[in-house]
Amino acid sequence: MRIEEVMRYLGYQNNQVDQQTMQRVREIIQSVEETIVPRWDFQSFEVRKWSKDRVELVDLPFPLEGESIAEHLQSSLRIYLMAVTLGVESERMLLRTQAISMTDSLILDSCLSAYVEDAADQCESEIRKLIAESEELTFRFSPGYGDLPLTVHQELIRNLKWDRILGITTTNSMMMVPSKSVIAVIGVEEMNEKKNKTMRPCGNQSCEACELQDSCNWKK
């Protein structure tokens, strides 16, 4: 994982970080990379029907609901559904560290967040190898972005058997366990399709109406 990403999750921007903190970050990064083995799975689906507020996929028994995801996939011929997790050991590592040092636990949490995103990038790279040279991928779009509901987590985990394959489950509030897990939708488009240049990387048209605008990592 890149140390710059860890510092971003920690909230550092252009501020000078003292050498002691930087050294501790490097040590925890090394510990994470030596201890945690990311796992992922992805599956391909054809688009059956598109409308402005939902996308139906062949062999998926429920639609992806919301104007944001519909706009995201409006030029996609097929899509990939992907899941990535750092597994239960990441949860155990966090609990052990919280009992010893809150400072280290904050650094570790940021390292794990950066690590799961790095694993998601690797998963996406595997998907990219499967598409034609005339095709390209959209950016990753996760439940909770825009108006795609978090309940999609549970539906995807159940129907794609990610609970058995990867050990991912959800809480009553639809948060994933292990917490360092990512589920995302990626569309496959022809390269000459026009892109929506106004959409943010998170899937929103702007930051103003977003509930996470004060804590968003995309803005850091």
ABEGO torsion letter per residue (X at the ends): XBAAAAAAAAGBBABBBBAAAAAAAAAAAAAAAAABBBBBBBBBBBBABBBAABBBBBGBABBBBEAAAAAAAAABABBBBBBBBAEAAAAAAAAAAAAABAAAAAAAAAAAAAAAAAAAAAAAAAAAAABBAABBBBBBBBBGBEABBAAAAAAAAAAAGAAAAAGBBBBAAGBBOBABBBBBBBBBBBAABBBBAABBAAGBABAAABAAAAABAAAX
